[in-house]
Amino acid sequence: MSDKINIGDLFAGLQSQIQARFSTNRKFIGHAVSKGDSLENVWIEWLRQYLPNRYCVDKAFVIDSKGQVSQQLDLVIYDQHFTPFVFKQDGVIYIPAEGVYAVFEVKPEITKGYIEYAGEKIASVRKLHRTSTNIIDRGKQYDPRPLTKIIGGLLAVESSISEETVKKHIKALKPLEAFDMGCGVSTGSFYVNYEGKEDPDIQDFNKRISEYYKNREISEVEFSAAKHSLVTFFLQLSRYLQQSIGSVAAIDLGAYAKAIKFEIDEEL
């Protein structure tokens, strides 16, 4: 008996399984709103199943300590370790901006209009104010860390435009709207390579990350083969989350306490 397993076959099975769910939903769910909700649920359930437990996945609004709120995002990947509170009100979820790793718009297909619409949604999160405070790890206090990048993109079942057209529309997005990655299940995933780094001399962390988005430039948009769309998307997403971002900055709870005119005691 062989003691090896074909990883390619496992990936192919995963691709077929999820693709079948998308196809079934599109075929048998006729109402536009219901169909949209169904597509969102498939993506959310899939990522919840395969991402490590440290990552939460939901449809949500994102808020900041100044009371600003984003547009509603179809899919948010967020933290609840360094960001220990999430508001849930009558089925609607509000996530503090500090806890957000990634935001995606979910649509039936990739089009110029949906790329632009997703960009607006992404920008509504990236423009929010985020705090950062010190943490204690294994008895040692560490200074506040710079803000992490927020991944943004579009998830769809297919694409109605060519790869070159997708590239053109992605390159036309404004700085805070910019895509990092996306996926058309039946047509292929993609990720965007950028040139540019943060300026460590900028001490205001919100200004530093905003300037980074403003000044970086697209060098290339890379596409996967259609038959590997979901696997390549997942592997690239995991690479960004675990090795490019790591952990989000610790939230300053005192900034949120000011909303109720309460001052948190920081010493024991």
C-alpha positions, 0 to 999 in steps of 0.5 A: 500500500502506498504511503503517499497522497496526491496533493493535486487530487485533494486540491482538485476535489476541493475545487470541484466541491465548492464550484458545484455549490456555486453552480447549484445556487445560481441555477436554482435560486431565482430571486436576486437578493436571495441569490446574492445572500446565498453566494455570500454564505458559500464564501463565508462558510468556506473560509470559516471552514478552512482558515485557522480559528484565529480568523473570524469571517462575517458580513459586517459594517466596520466602525472606528473610535470616532463614530465613523462607519463603513459601508456594509461589506459582504465578507470581512476577515477579522480578529477577536484576540487583539480586538476583544469586542464586536457589536451585534445588533439585531443580526447586524455586526459592527467590527472595530476597524483595528480588528480587520484583516481583509474585506471582500465584495461578493458578486456573481461575476467580475465586471467593470461596474462591480470592480468599481463598486467593490473599490468604493466599499474597500475605501470606506474601510481603509479611510477609517481611523485605527488606534494602536497601543502597547501590549504585554507579551510574556511579561515584557511591554512592547510599544504600539506597532504600525497599522497593518495593511487591509486586504481588499478585493472582489469574489465572484463565480465567473468573469464577463471580461478578459484578464487584460480588461480586469487589469485595466479597471483595477489599475484605474481604481483610486489609492484607497480603493485598490485591490490586492486580490480576487477570484472568479471561481470558473475563470481564475484567481488573481493577485496584484503586485505593488511597488512601494514601501511605508515611510517609517519616519511618519510617526502618525500611523494612520497617516503612514498607512494612508501615504503608503496606499497613495504612493504605491504603484501596480507592477503586475496583476497575476492570474491563475489557471481557472481549474485552480482558482479557489486553491490559488486564491486560498493559498495566496490569502493565507500567505498574506494573512500569516506571513505579510500581515501577521497580527493586527495592532492592539486596539486602544480601548480607551479611545472607544471608552471616550464615547461614553465619557469613561476613562479606563484605568491602565494600571493594576 
